[in-house]
Amino acid sequence: MGNLCTTIKNILAGIGLSGFALDIAGGAVLSLLAMAVIPVTGWLIERGRHYVYKGLCDVFHSRAGYIVMNYATFPGVMLHELCHILIAKLTGAKVDKFRLFEPSGTSLGYVQFHCSGKKSSHAFQMAATACAPVALGFVVIALLRSGIAFFHGFPVCQAYLWHMLLSMMCHMTMSKQDLQGYLRGCFGLFWRFLIIGFLVMFFTGRIVTGV
C-alpha cells in the first residue's frame, strides 16, 4: 500500500499537484482503483469457480461437481450472506429476509433488504451491501489465517479453519443482482472511499515526495 501511494503521489506531483490538492487527487485515484478492484475480483473468482466446476464435471459427474463446489463449501455461502447482512445493517439498510444456506436452482442463499434513512445514503447502502462479500471477504480470510497460525499444533482446528478459508475464497463473488446494485449505487460509495483514500494519502509518502 505504501509503495502504491508513493507511486501515485510521484505521478501526480510530476504534473504539478502539491499539498491538499495532491492528497485529494491521490485519494480519488485510490478510490477509483478500489471500486474497480472489487467487482473485478468478484468476477475473476466467479470465472475460476466456473472452470473448476466444469473440470469436476468432466472428470466425475455434473452432480458430483455441484456438490463439491456448493454443498462442500457451504461455510463460504453462509459467510457470503453474513457479509451482506452485516454491511446492510451497518450502513442503515433494513434486512427483510435472508437464508444463509438454502440451495434452490442456481441460488445457494439470499438476503433481501431495502434502503432506509436519508435518500442521499441509499446509493451508498446499495453499493456497499452489494460488494460486501468481496470487500469483507479479504478481512475474513485475514482473520482465518490468523486463526490457523494461532492454532498451530491443533490439526483438527486448523483443518476446519482451512476449510472455512477455502470456502470463503470460493464465494467471494458478486451475482448479477449484486453487480447491478453496485453500479447503481457506486457514486455514493465513491465519496466514502474518497475520504479514506485522502486520509491514506495524507499520512503516507509525504517525506518521499517532499510535499
N, CA, C and O of each residue as an XYZ file, in Angstrom:
844
protein
N       0.831     -1.205      0.000
C       0.000      0.000      0.000
C       0.863      1.251      0.000
O       0.590      2.200     -0.735
N       1.920      1.252      0.836
C       2.792      2.415      0.905
C       3.455      2.703     -0.426
O       3.536      3.854     -0.853
N       3.938      1.633     -1.094
C       4.585      1.818     -2.396
C       3.601      2.332     -3.436
O       3.949      3.169     -4.269
N       2.361      1.826     -3.388
C       1.336      2.281     -4.335
C       1.040      3.762     -4.121
O       0.968      4.530     -5.081
N       0.868      4.159     -2.869
C       0.584      5.564     -2.561
C       1.727      6.466     -3.005
O       1.505      7.544     -3.557
N       2.955      6.010     -2.758
C       4.124      6.798     -3.142
C       4.193      6.952     -4.657
O       4.503      8.030     -5.164
N       3.902      5.867     -5.378
C       3.915      5.919     -6.845
C       2.865      6.898     -7.361
O       3.144      7.712     -8.241
N       1.662      6.814     -6.809
C       0.588      7.721     -7.224
C       0.972      9.162     -6.940
O       0.762     10.042     -7.776
N       1.537      9.407     -5.758
C       1.926     10.772     -5.405
C       3.021     11.294     -6.323
O       2.992     12.455     -6.732
N       3.973     10.453     -6.643
C       5.052     10.879     -7.535
C       4.515     11.254     -8.913
O       4.948     12.239     -9.510
N       3.570     10.461     -9.410
C       2.988     10.754    -10.726
C       2.218     12.067    -10.693
O       2.368     12.906    -11.581
N       1.381     12.241     -9.648
C       0.581     13.461     -9.543
C       1.445     14.685     -9.274
O       1.172     15.774     -9.779
N       2.493     14.495     -8.474
C       3.408     15.612     -8.222
C       4.128     16.013     -9.508
O       4.464     17.180     -9.711
N       4.358     15.024    -10.372
C       5.037     15.301    -11.638
C       4.227     16.157    -12.579
O       4.787     16.778    -13.482
N       2.890     16.206    -12.388
C       2.063     17.052    -13.247
C       1.714     18.379    -12.563
O       0.863     19.136    -13.030
N       2.398     18.634    -11.440
C       2.263     19.947    -10.813
C       1.377     20.042     -9.598
O       1.216     21.133     -9.051
N       0.794     18.945     -9.150
C      -0.057     18.994     -7.966
C       0.793     18.947     -6.697
O       1.871     18.353     -6.677
N       0.288     19.586     -5.638
C       1.006     19.575     -4.366
C       0.020     19.826     -3.233
O      -1.121     20.223     -3.471
N       0.460     19.595     -2.008
C      -0.354     19.884     -0.832
C      -1.656     19.093     -0.807
O      -1.691     17.923     -1.187
N      -2.729     19.748     -0.353
C      -4.020     19.085     -0.227
C      -4.581     18.679     -1.585
O      -5.264     17.661     -1.694
N      -4.297     19.465     -2.619
C      -4.766     19.105     -3.958
C      -4.185     17.757     -4.373
O      -4.865     16.935     -4.987
N      -2.922     17.548     -4.027
C      -2.271     16.279     -4.336
C      -2.904     15.139     -3.546
O      -3.143     14.059     -4.086
N      -3.172     15.385     -2.269
C      -3.778     14.348     -1.431
C      -5.193     14.006     -1.889
O      -5.578     12.837     -1.909
N      -5.965     15.024     -2.255
C      -7.329     14.779     -2.716
C      -7.318     14.017     -4.045
O      -8.074     13.062     -4.225
N      -6.464     14.442     -4.965
C      -6.369     13.756     -6.256
C      -5.890     12.314     -6.065
O      -6.397     11.390     -6.701
N      -4.914     12.139     -5.183
C      -4.431     10.785     -4.897
C      -5.507      9.931     -4.266
O      -5.638      8.749     -4.587
N      -6.289     10.531     -3.357
C      -7.399      9.807     -2.740
C      -8.433      9.396     -3.767
O      -8.997      8.305     -3.686
N      -8.687     10.274     -4.740
C      -9.637      9.948     -5.804
C      -9.135      8.775     -6.639
O      -9.911      7.897     -7.018
N      -7.835      8.764     -6.924
C      -7.252      7.662     -7.698
C      -7.381      6.355     -6.925
O      -7.773      5.332     -7.486
N      -7.045      6.392     -5.623
C      -7.175      5.194     -4.795
C      -8.618      4.722     -4.732
O      -8.891      3.523     -4.785
N      -9.549      5.679     -4.618
C     -10.963      5.347     -4.560
C     -11.410      4.640     -5.831
O     -12.096      3.619     -5.773
N     -11.025      5.179     -6.969
C     -11.400      4.571     -8.250
C     -10.773      3.193     -8.420
O     -11.408      2.275     -8.941
N      -9.523      3.050     -7.978
C      -8.858      1.749     -8.058
C      -9.586      0.715     -7.205
O      -9.826     -0.410     -7.643
N      -9.937      1.116     -5.973
C     -10.636      0.201     -5.072
C     -11.986     -0.201     -5.656
O     -12.376     -1.367     -5.596
N     -12.693      0.773     -6.222
C     -14.014      0.492     -6.780
C     -13.932     -0.400     -8.007
O     -14.880     -1.122     -8.316
N     -12.803     -0.355     -8.710
C     -12.622     -1.237     -9.869
C     -12.163     -2.627     -9.437
O     -12.594     -3.631    -10.003
N     -11.286     -2.682     -8.433
C     -10.724     -3.961     -7.991
C     -11.806     -4.870     -7.412
O     -11.774     -6.081     -7.631
N     -12.761     -4.302     -6.677
C     -13.778     -5.121     -6.006
C     -14.600     -5.944     -7.001
O     -14.636     -7.168     -6.871
N     -15.264     -5.329     -7.989
C     -16.045     -6.158     -8.930
C     -15.168     -7.044     -9.805
O     -15.573     -8.153    -10.156
N     -13.983     -6.580    -10.162
C     -13.081     -7.412    -10.977
C     -12.676     -8.659    -10.206
O     -12.638     -9.757    -10.761
N     -12.371     -8.484     -8.913
C     -12.024     -9.640     -8.077
C     -13.183    -10.623     -8.009
O     -12.997    -11.830     -8.157
N     -14.391    -10.089     -7.783
C     -15.568    -10.954     -7.739
C     -15.771    -11.703     -9.040
O     -16.106    -12.887     -9.034
N     -15.569    -11.014    -10.165
C     -15.747    -11.644    -11.480
C     -14.693    -12.727    -11.715
O     -15.019    -13.805    -12.214
N     -13.433    -12.453    -11.361
C     -12.360    -13.429    -11.560
C     -12.598    -14.688    -10.726
O     -12.376    -15.804    -11.195
N     -13.050    -14.499     -9.490
C     -13.330    -15.660     -8.644
C     -14.497    -16.460     -9.214
O     -14.478    -17.691     -9.203
N     -15.498    -15.765     -9.703
C     -16.641    -16.446    -10.315
C     -16.209    -17.250    -11.533
O     -16.661    -18.378    -11.732
N     -15.323    -16.660    -12.360
C     -14.806    -17.380    -13.517
C     -13.987    -18.591    -13.086
O     -14.083    -19.662    -13.685
N     -13.179    -18.409    -12.037
C     -12.397    -19.522    -11.515
C     -13.293    -20.648    -11.030
O     -13.013    -21.819    -11.285
N     -14.380    -20.300    -10.325
C     -15.349    -21.295     -9.868
C     -15.961    -22.048    -11.053
O     -16.151    -23.263    -11.010
N     -16.258    -21.299    -12.097
C     -16.880    -21.895    -13.281
C     -15.974    -22.958    -13.896
O     -16.436    -24.051    -14.225
N     -14.686    -22.645    -14.051
C     -13.773    -23.581    -14.697
C     -13.451    -24.771    -13.798
O     -13.273    -25.886    -14.288
N     -13.375    -24.541    -12.475
C     -13.166    -25.665    -11.555
C     -14.377    -26.589    -11.598
O     -14.242    -27.812    -11.635
N     -15.562    -25.983    -11.592
C     -16.805    -26.773    -11.659
C     -16.855    -27.572    -12.967
O     -17.210    -28.751    -12.968
N     -16.502    -26.928    -14.063
C     -16.510    -27.609    -15.358
C     -15.521    -28.766    -15.363
O     -15.816    -29.839    -15.891
N     -14.344    -28.549    -14.771
C     -13.350    -29.611    -14.702
C     -13.829    -30.791    -13.872
O     -13.620    -31.946    -14.245
N     -14.479    -30.497    -12.731
C     -15.016    -31.569    -11.895
C     -16.098    -32.352    -12.625
O     -16.183    -33.574    -12.509
N     -16.927    -31.629    -13.381
C     -17.991    -32.300    -14.141
C     -17.408    -33.196    -15.226
O     -17.937    -34.274    -15.496
N     -16.315    -32.749    -15.851
C     -15.690    -33.552    -16.903
C     -15.050    -34.815    -16.324
O     -15.114    -35.885    -16.929
N     -14.433    -34.680    -15.150
C     -13.736    -35.814    -14.553
C     -14.707    -36.761    -13.859
O     -14.568    -37.980    -13.965
N     -15.674    -36.218    -13.161
C     -16.613    -37.047    -12.408
C     -18.005    -36.979    -13.062
O     -18.245    -37.581    -14.108
N     -18.895    -36.244    -12.429
C     -20.269    -36.143    -12.916
C     -20.784    -34.769    -12.531
O     -20.323    -34.182    -11.553
N     -21.744    -34.251    -13.299
C     -22.247    -32.910    -13.025
C     -22.777    -32.775    -11.600
O     -22.591    -31.742    -10.957
N     -23.440    -33.828    -11.110
C     -23.974    -33.781     -9.751
C     -22.851    -33.731     -8.734
O     -22.937    -33.011     -7.739
N     -21.792    -34.501     -8.984
C     -20.650    -34.508     -8.076
C     -19.972    -33.142     -8.069
O     -19.571    -32.646     -7.016
N     -19.847    -32.539     -9.245
C     -19.242    -31.210     -9.327
C     -20.052    -30.182     -8.570
O     -19.500    -29.318     -7.889
N     -21.374    -30.281     -8.693
C     -22.258    -29.339     -7.994
C     -22.124    -29.494     -6.482
O     -22.067    -28.503     -5.754
N     -22.076    -30.732     -6.016
C     -21.969    -30.981     -4.576
C     -20.640    -30.452     -4.033
O     -20.606    -29.808     -2.984
N     -19.554    -30.723     -4.746
C     -18.236    -30.274     -4.283
C     -18.154    -28.754     -4.247
O     -17.670    -28.186     -3.268
N     -18.618    -28.090     -5.295
C     -18.459    -26.638     -5.394
C     -19.447    -25.866     -4.536
O     -19.185    -24.709     -4.205
N     -20.569    -26.461     -4.165
C     -21.591    -25.732     -3.426
C     -21.851    -26.296     -2.025
O     -21.702    -25.588     -1.029
N     -22.238    -27.561     -1.955
C     -22.525    -28.142     -0.644
C     -21.256    -28.290      0.191
O     -21.271    -28.013      1.391
N     -20.167    -28.721     -0.425
C     -18.928    -28.923      0.336
C     -18.341    -27.603      0.828
O     -17.572    -27.579      1.790
N     -18.699    -26.521      0.174
C     -18.178    -25.203      0.568
C     -19.270    -24.357      1.224
O     -19.252    -23.131      1.125
N     -20.221    -25.016      1.896
C     -21.341    -24.288      2.494
C     -20.916    -23.212      3.503
O     -21.628    -22.215      3.626
N     -19.777    -23.357      4.246
C     -19.395    -22.252      5.132
C     -19.161    -20.947      4.376
O     -19.450    -19.864      4.884
N     -18.630    -21.062      3.150
C     -18.408    -19.867      2.342
C     -19.702    -19.214      1.919
O     -19.789    -17.988      1.841
N     -20.718    -20.033      1.643
C     -22.035    -19.493      1.289
C     -22.607    -18.710      2.469
O     -23.121    -17.605      2.300
N     -22.513    -19.289      3.656
C     -23.045    -18.645      4.857
C     -22.283    -17.357      5.175
O     -22.885    -16.344      5.531
N     -20.960    -17.404      5.043
C     -20.164    -16.196      5.279
C     -20.487    -15.123      4.245
O     -20.531    -13.936      4.569
N     -20.710    -15.538      3.012
C     -21.092    -14.622      1.932
C     -22.364    -13.858      2.314
O     -22.417    -12.631      2.228
N     -23.369    -14.595      2.731
C     -24.642    -13.952      3.095
C     -24.512    -13.119      4.369
O     -25.135    -12.063      4.482
N     -23.713    -13.583      5.325
C     -23.500    -12.821      6.555
C     -22.816    -11.489      6.264
O     -23.097    -10.492      6.929
N     -21.920    -11.463      5.276
C     -21.279    -10.209      4.882
C     -22.317     -9.216      4.358
O     -22.281     -8.031      4.691
N     -23.237     -9.714      3.535
C     -24.326     -8.860      3.048
C     -25.125     -8.285      4.220
O     -25.401     -7.087      4.272
N     -25.489     -9.160      5.154
C     -26.317     -8.746      6.291
C     -25.592     -7.727      7.156
O     -26.172     -6.709      7.534
N     -24.329     -7.993      7.473
C     -23.562     -7.101      8.350
C     -23.447     -5.709      7.763
O     -23.712     -4.723      8.452
N     -23.055     -5.612      6.494
C     -22.874     -4.294      5.886
C     -24.216     -3.600      5.699
O     -24.304     -2.381      5.853
N     -25.253     -4.345      5.373
C     -26.584     -3.740      5.248
C     -26.978     -3.068      6.562
O     -27.450     -1.931      6.565
N     -26.786     -3.765      7.665
C     -27.159     -3.216      8.968
C     -26.249     -2.056      9.372
O     -26.719     -1.063      9.929
N     -24.949     -2.178      9.094
C     -24.017     -1.117      9.467
C     -24.260      0.173      8.685
O     -24.020      1.267      9.196
N     -24.728      0.044      7.467
C     -24.977      1.238      6.651
C     -26.383      1.795      6.830
O     -26.717      2.835      6.263
N     -27.212      1.108      7.618
C     -28.550      1.627      7.899
C     -29.665      1.028      7.076
O     -30.822      1.421      7.225
N     -29.339      0.075      6.204
C     -30.377     -0.585      5.418
C     -31.139     -1.571      6.311
O     -30.641     -1.981      7.359
N     -32.331     -1.939      5.893
C     -33.163     -2.860      6.650
C     -33.200     -4.216      5.953
O     -33.562     -4.321      4.781
N     -32.820     -5.245      6.696
C     -32.858     -6.608      6.152
C     -34.254     -7.173      6.345
O     -34.736     -7.276      7.473
N     -34.900     -7.538      5.255
C     -36.271     -8.049      5.308
C     -36.315     -9.562      5.507
O     -37.115    -10.076      6.289
N     -35.456    -10.252      4.799
C     -35.483    -11.708      4.840
C     -34.145    -12.242      4.361
O     -33.502    -11.646      3.497
N     -33.728    -13.367      4.927
C     -32.477    -13.953      4.465
C     -32.480    -15.456      4.718
O     -33.194    -15.965      5.582
N     -31.671    -16.131      3.950
C     -31.395    -17.547      4.137
C     -29.893    -17.734      3.954
O     -29.353    -17.454      2.883
N     -29.229    -18.202      4.988
C     -27.776    -18.347      4.922
C     -27.365    -19.496      4.016
O     -26.323    -19.432      3.364
N     -28.168    -20.534      3.972
C     -27.856    -21.661      3.081
C     -29.148    -22.383      2.748
O     -29.697    -23.120      3.567
N     -29.618    -22.161      1.540
C     -30.853    -22.776      1.070
C     -30.745    -22.974     -0.438
O     -31.268    -22.172     -1.212
N     -30.063    -24.049     -0.858
C     -29.879    -24.294     -2.292
C     -31.202    -24.413     -3.019
O     -32.086    -25.171     -2.620
N     -31.320    -23.653     -4.088
C     -32.524    -23.695     -4.918
C     -32.160    -23.219     -6.317
O     -31.953    -22.026     -6.539
N     -32.082    -24.143     -7.247
C     -31.679    -23.775     -8.606
C     -30.240    -23.299     -8.618
O     -29.333    -24.020     -8.200
N     -30.034    -22.082     -9.099
C     -28.681    -21.510     -9.124
C     -28.377    -20.709     -7.869
O     -27.267    -20.200     -7.715
N     -29.337    -20.592     -6.980
C     -29.146    -19.827     -5.746
C     -28.827    -20.755     -4.579
O     -29.437    -21.813     -4.428
N     -27.857    -20.342     -3.750
C     -27.485    -21.128     -2.578
C     -27.947    -20.472     -1.283
O     -27.994    -21.119     -0.237
N     -28.279    -19.217     -1.352
C     -28.735    -18.445     -0.213
C     -29.088    -17.056     -0.718
O     -28.808    -16.725     -1.870
N     -29.695    -16.244      0.128
C     -30.058    -14.906     -0.340
C     -30.301    -13.976      0.843
O     -30.542    -14.404      1.972
N     -30.228    -12.687      0.533
C     -30.549    -11.641      1.506
C     -31.428    -10.622      0.794
O     -31.049    -10.090     -0.249
N     -32.582    -10.357      1.348
C     -33.468     -9.320      0.821
C     -33.428     -8.128      1.773
O     -33.638     -8.278      2.977
N     -33.156     -6.952      1.227
C     -33.077     -5.762      2.065
C     -33.639     -4.568      1.321
O     -33.814     -4.612      0.103
N     -33.917     -3.521      2.038
C     -34.311     -2.275      1.388
C     -33.590     -1.113      2.059
O     -33.319     -1.143      3.259
N     -33.288     -0.099      1.275
C     -32.594      1.076      1.792
C     -33.542      1.881      2.676
O     -34.751      1.897      2.448
N     -32.992      2.539      3.673
C     -33.803      3.348      4.577
C     -33.004      4.572      5.010
O     -31.829      4.711      4.669
N     -33.650      5.453      5.761
C     -32.978      6.666      6.201
C     -32.984      7.727      5.123
O     -33.860      7.747      4.259
N     -31.994      8.614      5.180
C     -31.903      9.702      4.216
C     -31.730      9.154      2.797
O     -30.973      8.212      2.563
N     -32.442      9.761      1.873
C     -32.377      9.299      0.491
C     -30.964      9.420     -0.072
O     -30.571      8.644     -0.943
N     -30.204     10.392      0.425
C     -28.841     10.597     -0.066
C     -27.916      9.432      0.294
O     -26.858      9.267     -0.314
N     -28.314      8.622      1.283
C     -27.476      7.492      1.700
C     -27.891      6.180      1.047
O     -27.232      5.159      1.240
N     -28.968      6.196      0.282
C     -29.462      4.953     -0.305
C     -28.465      4.338     -1.284
O     -28.272      3.123     -1.299
N     -27.842      5.170     -2.090
C     -26.880      4.656     -3.069
C     -25.710      3.978     -2.367
O     -25.235      2.928     -2.801
N     -25.251      4.591     -1.280
C     -24.146      4.011     -0.513
C     -24.556      2.673      0.089
O     -23.797      1.706      0.027
N     -25.753      2.610      0.672
C     -26.232      1.366      1.270
C     -26.306      0.256      0.227
O     -25.911     -0.881      0.485
N     -26.811      0.595     -0.939
C     -26.982     -0.393     -2.005
C     -25.639     -0.925     -2.498
O     -25.448     -2.135     -2.618
N     -24.709     -0.010     -2.783
C     -23.415     -0.424     -3.331
C     -22.579     -1.160     -2.294
O     -21.958     -2.177     -2.603
N     -22.559     -0.651     -1.061
C     -21.755     -1.278     -0.019
C     -22.257     -2.677      0.302
O     -21.459     -3.598      0.478
N     -23.575     -2.844      0.378
C     -24.140     -4.162      0.663
C     -23.880     -5.128     -0.487
O     -23.626     -6.312     -0.263
N     -23.945     -4.628     -1.707
C     -23.736     -5.474     -2.881
C     -22.314     -6.038     -2.942
O     -22.121     -7.197     -3.307
N     -21.328     -5.224     -2.588
C     -19.933     -5.663     -2.724
C     -19.366     -6.246     -1.434
O     -18.183     -6.581     -1.376
N     -20.198     -6.371     -0.401
C     -19.727     -6.814      0.910
C     -18.985     -8.156      0.895
O     -17.946     -8.266      1.547
N     -19.472     -9.185      0.178
C     -18.762    -10.472      0.215
C     -17.331    -10.395     -0.304
O     -16.465    -11.143      0.151
N     -17.077     -9.495     -1.253
C     -15.720     -9.350     -1.772
C     -14.880     -8.486     -0.830
O     -13.781     -8.875     -0.434
N     -15.407     -7.310     -0.475
C     -14.654     -6.388      0.369
C     -14.381     -6.986      1.747
O     -13.245     -6.963      2.220
N     -15.412     -7.519      2.388
C     -15.238     -8.126      3.707
C     -14.569     -9.490      3.614
O     -13.987     -9.973      4.585
N     -14.654    -10.105      2.442
C     -14.033    -11.414      2.270
C     -12.549    -11.380      2.569
O     -12.012    -12.313      3.166
N     -11.877    -10.303      2.156
C     -10.443    -10.177      2.442
C     -10.192    -10.104      3.942
O      -9.208    -10.654      4.437
N     -11.072     -9.432      4.658
C     -10.944     -9.329      6.116
C     -11.159    -10.697      6.756
O     -10.407    -11.100      7.644
N     -12.189    -11.409      6.301
C     -12.490    -12.736      6.834
C     -11.320    -13.680      6.601
O     -10.946    -14.439      7.494
N     -10.743    -13.637      5.407
C      -9.609    -14.505      5.092
C      -8.411    -14.180      5.979
O      -7.724    -15.084      6.454
N      -8.160    -12.890      6.202
C      -7.050    -12.490      7.072
C      -7.268    -13.005      8.494
O      -6.327    -13.477      9.133
N      -8.498    -12.919      8.989
C      -8.809    -13.413     10.336
C      -8.650    -14.928     10.417
O      -8.137    -15.452     11.406
N      -9.089    -15.626      9.380
C      -8.962    -17.079      9.368
C      -7.497    -17.506      9.311
O      -7.109    -18.485      9.949
N      -6.693    -16.782      8.556
C      -5.255    -17.078      8.505
C      -4.623    -16.883      9.869
O      -3.773    -17.672     10.283
N      -5.034    -15.834     10.572
C      -4.525    -15.612     11.922
C      -4.951    -16.744     12.850
O      -4.179    -17.189     13.700
N      -6.191    -17.205     12.675
C      -6.681    -18.326     13.477
C      -5.903    -19.596     13.207
O      -5.612    -20.352     14.133
N      -5.563    -19.841     11.954
C      -4.776    -21.023     11.591
C      -3.408    -20.976     12.257
O      -2.925    -21.984     12.771
N      -2.786    -19.798     12.245
C      -1.483    -19.648     12.897
C      -1.613    -19.807     14.415
O      -0.743    -20.399     15.054
N      -2.689    -19.282     14.986
C      -2.902    -19.352     16.432
C      -3.064    -20.791     16.902
O      -2.580    -21.154     17.974
N      -3.745    -21.611     16.105
C      -4.000    -22.995     16.489
C      -2.921    -23.944     15.969
O      -3.194    -25.113     15.695
N      -1.697    -23.436     15.834
C      -0.570    -24.276     15.432
C      -0.415    -25.430     16.426
O      -0.352    -25.217     17.637
N      -0.356    -26.638     15.901
C      -0.257    -27.799     16.780
C      -1.596    -28.465     17.044
O      -1.659    -29.505     17.699
N      -2.686    -27.858     16.527
C      -4.025    -28.437     16.664
C      -4.580    -28.692     15.260
O      -5.347    -27.887     14.733
N      -4.188    -29.815     14.664
C      -4.526    -30.065     13.246
C      -6.020    -30.081     12.946
O      -6.426    -29.669     11.859
N      -6.843    -30.543     13.874
C      -8.282    -30.585     13.626
C      -8.838    -29.168     13.494
O      -9.613    -28.880     12.582
N      -8.436    -28.288     14.412
C      -8.875    -26.886     14.354
C      -8.368    -26.208     13.096
O      -9.093    -25.455     12.445
N      -7.113    -26.484     12.759
C      -6.536    -25.879     11.560
C      -7.240    -26.369     10.304
O      -7.482    -25.588      9.383
N      -7.569    -27.648     10.260
C      -8.268    -28.194      9.090
C      -9.633    -27.534      8.925
O     -10.046    -27.217      7.809
N     -10.334    -27.329     10.045
C     -11.647    -26.694      9.991
C     -11.529    -25.260      9.488
O     -12.328    -24.815      8.665
N     -10.513    -24.533      9.994
C     -10.327    -23.141      9.582
C      -9.888    -23.055      8.121
O     -10.304    -22.146      7.402
N      -9.048    -23.996      7.677
C      -8.656    -24.024      6.275
C      -9.874    -24.280      5.379
O      -9.996    -23.702      4.299
N     -10.762    -25.147      5.842
C     -11.982    -25.414      5.091
C     -12.816    -24.147      4.959
O     -13.335    -23.845      3.884
N     -12.943    -23.407      6.062
C     -13.695    -22.157      6.026
C     -13.020    -21.147      5.102
O     -13.686    -20.450      4.336
N     -11.682    -21.077      5.182
C     -10.945    -20.103      4.358
C     -11.124    -20.400      2.874
O     -11.444    -19.503      2.094
N     -10.918    -21.659      2.482
C     -11.065    -22.022      1.068
C     -12.500    -21.841      0.604
O     -12.749    -21.448     -0.536
N     -13.452    -22.131      1.500
C     -14.865    -21.943      1.154
C     -15.174    -20.472      0.928
O     -15.900    -20.121     -0.001
N     -14.620    -19.607      1.782
C     -14.837    -18.170      1.621
C     -14.242    -17.688      0.309
O     -14.845    -16.877     -0.394
N     -13.062    -18.187     -0.018
C     -12.428    -17.792     -1.280
C     -13.288    -18.195     -2.478
O     -13.315    -17.492     -3.489
N     -13.982    -19.313     -2.368
C     -14.830    -19.774     -3.472
C     -16.078    -18.917     -3.642
O     -16.681    -18.896     -4.715
N     -16.465    -18.211     -2.582
C     -17.732    -17.480     -2.628
C     -17.569    -15.975     -2.439
O     -18.525    -15.284     -2.088
N     -16.358    -15.467     -2.670
C     -16.144    -14.005     -2.699
C     -16.543    -13.488     -4.071
O     -15.714    -12.971     -4.820
N     -17.799    -13.630     -4.383
C     -18.295    -13.299     -5.715
C     -19.416    -12.282     -5.622
O     -19.927    -11.995     -4.540
N     -19.790    -11.742     -6.770
C     -20.915    -10.828     -6.859
C     -21.858    -11.334     -7.941
O     -21.467    -11.503     -9.096
N     -23.105    -11.574     -7.549
C     -24.099    -12.031     -8.518
C     -24.443    -10.902     -9.487
O     -23.994     -9.769     -9.316
N     -25.236    -11.219    -10.498
C     -25.676    -10.187    -11.440
C     -26.465     -9.102    -10.721
O     -26.334     -7.918    -11.033
N     -27.293     -9.516     -9.749
C     -28.063     -8.541     -8.977
C     -27.140     -7.657     -8.137
O     -27.366     -6.456     -7.994
N     -26.083     -8.287     -7.579
C     -25.103     -7.521     -6.801
C     -24.406     -6.487     -7.682
O     -24.238     -5.332     -7.292
N     -24.004     -6.919     -8.871
C     -23.307     -6.008     -9.784
C     -24.213     -4.860    -10.216
O     -23.764     -3.719    -10.329
N     -25.467     -5.157    -10.453
C     -26.413     -4.111    -10.840
C     -26.597     -3.108     -9.707
O     -26.598     -1.898     -9.935
N     -26.753     -3.619     -8.473
C     -26.887     -2.729     -7.332
C     -25.625     -1.924     -7.088
O     -25.685     -0.755     -6.707
N     -24.482     -2.559     -7.310
C     -23.198     -1.877     -7.120
C     -23.050     -0.733     -8.117
O     -22.633      0.364     -7.747
N     -23.386     -0.983     -9.371
C     -23.257      0.049    -10.401
C     -24.236      1.194    -10.171
O     -23.905      2.357    -10.405
N     -25.447      0.862     -9.710
C     -26.439      1.904     -9.450
C     -26.027      2.794     -8.280
O     -26.338      3.985     -8.262
N     -25.335      2.220     -7.313
C     -25.001      2.992     -6.119
C     -23.546      3.354     -5.975
O     -23.146      3.863     -4.928
N     -22.722      3.106     -7.012
C     -21.279      3.309     -6.869
C     -20.907      4.769     -6.624
O     -19.872      5.045     -6.017
N     -21.736      5.712     -7.088
C     -21.421      7.121     -6.860
C     -21.437      7.426     -5.364
O     -20.588      8.166     -4.866
N     -22.411      6.851     -4.648
C     -22.459      7.064     -3.199
C     -21.289      6.418     -2.496
O     -20.814      6.935     -1.485
N     -20.811      5.291     -3.013
C     -19.670      4.612     -2.421
C     -18.374      5.365     -2.684
O     -17.458      5.353     -1.861
N     -18.307      6.022     -3.840
C     -17.080      6.732     -4.209
C     -16.701      7.775     -3.179
O     -15.525      7.890     -2.832
N     -17.658      8.537     -2.679
C     -17.330      9.607     -1.743
C     -16.802      9.066     -0.430
O     -15.927      9.679      0.181
N     -17.314      7.933      0.015
C     -16.779      7.329      1.246
C     -15.359      6.830      1.027
O     -14.486      7.025      1.872
N     -15.135      6.186     -0.116
C     -13.789      5.728     -0.440
C     -12.832      6.911     -0.589
O     -11.658      6.820     -0.229
N     -13.340      8.011     -1.117
C     -12.509      9.194     -1.319
C     -11.984      9.724      0.014
O     -10.822     10.120      0.115
N     -12.834      9.730      1.028
C     -12.401     10.198      2.353
C     -11.299      9.298      2.892
O     -10.284      9.777      3.397
N     -11.509      7.980      2.780
C     -10.488      7.039      3.255
C      -9.206      7.191      2.447
O      -8.108      7.205      3.002
N      -9.358      7.305      1.115
C      -8.190      7.462      0.255
C      -7.420      8.728      0.564
O      -6.189      8.723      0.565
N      -8.142      9.826      0.829
C      -7.483     11.084      1.185
C      -6.660     10.927      2.459
O      -5.520     11.386      2.522
N      -7.231     10.281      3.472
C      -6.514     10.098      4.733
C      -5.279      9.224      4.547
O      -4.225      9.487      5.127
N      -5.425      8.177      3.727
C      -4.280      7.307      3.452
C      -3.175      8.085      2.749
O      -2.005      7.988      3.117
N      -3.554      8.855      1.735
C      -2.561      9.640      1.002
C      -1.943     10.723      1.873
O      -0.757     11.024      1.742
N      -2.737     11.309      2.760
C      -2.250     12.386      3.622
C      -1.160     11.886      4.565
O      -0.205     12.606      4.858
N      -1.306     10.653      5.037
C      -0.372     10.137      6.035
C       0.719      9.243      5.462
O       1.516      8.698      6.225
N       0.779      9.076      4.151
C       1.825      8.241      3.555
C       2.538      8.980      2.433
O       1.946      9.785      1.715
N       3.797      8.692      2.307
C       4.575      9.178      1.168
C       4.937     10.644      1.175
O       5.545     11.111      0.211
N       4.595     11.408      2.220
C       4.838     12.846      2.195
C       6.328     13.178      2.219
O       6.776     14.107      1.547
N       7.077     12.425      2.983
C       8.523     12.673      3.069
C       9.189     12.358      1.741
O      10.082     13.072      1.286
N       8.723     11.247      1.118
C       9.338     10.814     -0.146
C       9.125     11.844     -1.234
O      10.041     12.159     -1.994
N       7.885     12.378     -1.309
C       7.589     13.311     -2.387
C       7.942     14.746     -2.027
O       7.972     15.618     -2.895
N       8.213     14.996     -0.736
C       8.603     16.331     -0.310
C       7.466     17.312     -0.268
O       7.693     18.517     -0.372
N       6.199     16.819     -0.113
C       5.049     17.719     -0.046
C       4.263     17.449      1.215
O       3.250     18.103      1.464
